[in-house]
Amino acid sequence: MKTGIIVYVLGNQSPDKDFDEREAVKNLNVKADRVEFVFSGQNSFDMSDAWLKLIQKGMNHVVCKYGEIEGTSVIRLKERELQLCAC
């Protein structure tokens, strides 16, 4: 079963121009086949967009985790997790 994670970044931030998704995923140290980031201050890409993208990429287990920006391409995950899909 393929697992996808949506990291919902809390606060009013949008990703800055120096944000590197690959580096941020490495820094998360999570076991997932694919990770998508959604920033609360971003209007063009939201939770439903990320969920659909993961489903289209073949993920059959999708969870959402909350995170906070700690630095450039560094996101600290919170303890809470929400399961969005288990097909």
C-alpha positions as CSV (number, residue, x, y, z in Angstrom):
1,M,0.0,0.0,0.0
2,K,1.4,3.4,-1.0
3,T,1.3,6.2,1.6
4,G,1.0,9.9,0.9
5,I,1.4,12.7,3.4
6,I,0.0,16.2,3.2
7,V,1.9,18.6,5.5
8,Y,-0.4,21.5,6.3
9,V,1.9,24.3,7.3
10,L,0.2,26.5,10.0
11,G,0.4,30.2,10.2
12,N,-0.2,32.9,7.6
13,Q,2.9,31.9,5.6
14,S,3.4,31.1,2.0
15,P,6.5,29.3,0.9
16,D,9.4,31.8,0.2
17,K,11.4,31.7,-3.0
18,D,14.2,29.7,-1.2
19,F,11.9,26.9,-0.1
20,D,13.1,23.6,-1.4
21,E,10.5,20.8,-1.2
22,R,13.0,18.0,-1.7
23,E,15.2,19.3,1.1
24,A,12.1,19.8,3.3
25,V,11.0,16.2,2.8
26,K,14.4,14.9,3.7
27,N,14.4,17.1,6.9
28,L,11.0,15.7,7.9
29,N,12.3,12.1,8.3
30,V,9.0,10.4,7.6
31,K,8.1,7.2,5.8
32,A,6.0,8.0,2.8
33,D,6.0,7.4,-0.9
34,R,5.0,11.0,-1.6
35,V,4.7,14.2,0.3
36,E,2.8,17.4,-0.6
37,F,3.0,20.7,1.2
38,V,0.0,23.0,1.7
39,F,0.7,26.5,3.3
40,S,-2.2,28.1,5.1
41,G,-1.3,31.5,3.5
42,Q,-1.4,30.1,0.0
43,N,-4.7,30.4,-2.0
44,S,-3.7,28.6,-5.2
45,F,-3.1,25.1,-3.8
46,D,-5.2,23.7,-0.9
47,M,-5.9,20.5,0.9
48,S,-8.3,19.1,-1.7
49,D,-5.8,19.8,-4.5
50,A,-3.0,18.0,-2.6
51,W,-5.3,15.1,-1.7
52,L,-6.4,14.7,-5.4
53,K,-2.8,14.9,-6.6
54,L,-1.7,12.1,-4.2
55,I,-4.7,9.9,-5.2
56,Q,-3.9,10.5,-8.9
57,K,-0.3,9.4,-8.2
58,G,-1.5,6.1,-6.8
59,M,-1.5,6.7,-3.1
60,N,-4.2,4.6,-1.4
61,H,-3.4,5.8,2.2
62,V,-3.3,9.5,2.7
63,V,-2.8,11.3,6.0
64,C,-2.5,15.0,6.9
65,K,0.0,16.2,9.4
66,Y,0.4,19.7,10.8
67,G,3.7,21.5,10.7
68,E,5.4,24.8,11.4
69,I,8.2,26.6,9.5
70,E,11.4,26.6,11.6
71,G,13.8,27.8,8.9
72,T,14.5,27.7,5.2
73,S,13.2,24.3,4.0
74,V,12.8,23.1,7.6
75,I,9.3,22.2,8.8
76,R,8.7,20.8,12.3
77,L,5.8,18.4,12.4
78,K,3.2,18.5,15.2
79,E,1.8,15.4,16.9
80,R,-1.6,15.6,15.4
81,E,-2.5,13.5,12.4
82,L,-5.7,13.2,10.3
83,Q,-6.4,10.2,8.1
84,L,-7.9,11.4,4.8
85,C,-8.2,8.3,2.8
86,A,-7.7,4.6,3.2
87,C,-8.8,2.7,0.1
